[in-house]
Structures are given as C-alpha cells and as structure tokens.
Amino acid sequence: MGAVVETNEVEKTELLTTHYYKTSYENLKNTYLDFLKQNEFHVVSIDDNYCEIFAEKTRVTILAKIIEQNPKETSIDFYVTTEFLFRNNKKALDIISSAYKYIGS
C-alpha cells in the first residue's frame, strides 16, 4: 500500500499549494536537480518538452512539473508516491516541504 500526495493550484493547505518563484525554467530546474542529488534521488527522466522531471529512490517516486509562466516567474508542482507498510503520507509531505524550502532559499 502506498500513499500519494500532490500539490496543485486549488489546494487549501499552504504546503500543498503550487509555489511560484521569480526565476526562469532553467534556473528552477537546476535548483530542483541539485535538491534531488543532495537527497540521493536517482533522476529517471527529464522531459523539457513537457517540463517534467521523474526521480526515485527506495520506496519513493516524485514527478515534478515545472511551468514557466513568463521569463521571470516559474511554478513547480509535485506528485509524490511512497510505498511503506502503512499508508502514511508524512514522508511525502516531508519531501515536498524540503523541496520547497530548498528551492526558496
């Protein structure tokens, strides 16, 4: 059994709401790739046509969608799946929170 947590525009919880950054697609992508590397994720694919990055590590997969609204404003959303014995979404929430903090710093 796994837990799935995703962020989106209309979410009521601040953590799970789409985050926007004053940067370009390339800068946000590179910062996010640095986050993945620091947290020992394996990048499975980067699709610049669909602006998606798929990464995984043991029991966790992340699909990130990066959208450049304009050259100086870019958003990122996450779709995180965790596979643990109990359907606990805490690990997914921790990953999302860490990613947003890393990108925003």
N, C-alpha and C positions, 0 to 999 in steps of 0.2 A: 504494500500500500504506500502510495506516495502523496505528498502534499503539493499543491500548485498555488503559487502566489504570483499575481501580475499587477503591474501599475498601469494606470490609464488616466485620461483627462477628467473623468467624472467621478472619480473615487472620492469618498468623504473623508477618509483617513489621510492626513497630510503626507505620511511616509509613502503611501501607495499612489499619490497623485503624480502625474507626469512632471518632471523637473526640467526647467529651461535654464540655459547658460548663455552668457554673452561671449560666444566663440563660434568658430566655424566647424563644419562637419569633420574635417581632417583633424583639427586640434582635439575635439571631443573624442573622436575615435581613438587617437593615440593615447590620450589620458586614460581612457577606459581599458585599452590594451595593457597599459602599464599596471593598472589595478589588477587585471586578471593574472598577469605574470607574478606580481607580488603575492597574490593569494593562491598561487600554484594551480591555476586553472590551465587546462590544455585547450587552446583555440582550435576548434574543429574546422570552422569555415568563417571567412569574411566575404560578404557579398555586397560590394559597393553599389551594384545596380539597385538592390532592394534595401540598402543601408542596414543590413543585419549582420550581427556577429553571434555565432553559436560557440559556446565553450562548455567544458565539462571537467569534472573531477569525480572522484569516488562518491557515488550517491547523490550528485548534484549536477543539474544541467541548467544553463542560462541562455536564453535568447534575448539579445538586446537589439532594440530598434532605435536608430538614431535618425532624426529628421531635422534637416536644416531649413528652418522657417524662412530665413534670409541670411545673407553672409555674416551677420553678427549675432544671430540668435538661433540656437540649436537645442532640440529636446531629446531626451532619452527615456525609453520605457523598457521594462524588464518583464520577462516571463520565466519564472524560476520553478523548477521541479526538483523536489527532494525525495529520496527513497530511503525511508527509515522504517523500522518495525511499527512504530506508532505514527499515525498521521499528524505530525506536529509541524506547524508551519513556522516555528520560531527560527530555525536555521535559515529558511528562505528570507524571512524578514530581516535577519541579521546581515545577510549578504547584500540585500537591497540597500539597507541603511548604510553599510560600509561603503558600498559603491558610490552612493550619492554624496557621502561625506568626502571621499577621496576625490571625486570629480570637482566638488565645490571648493576644495582647498587650494 
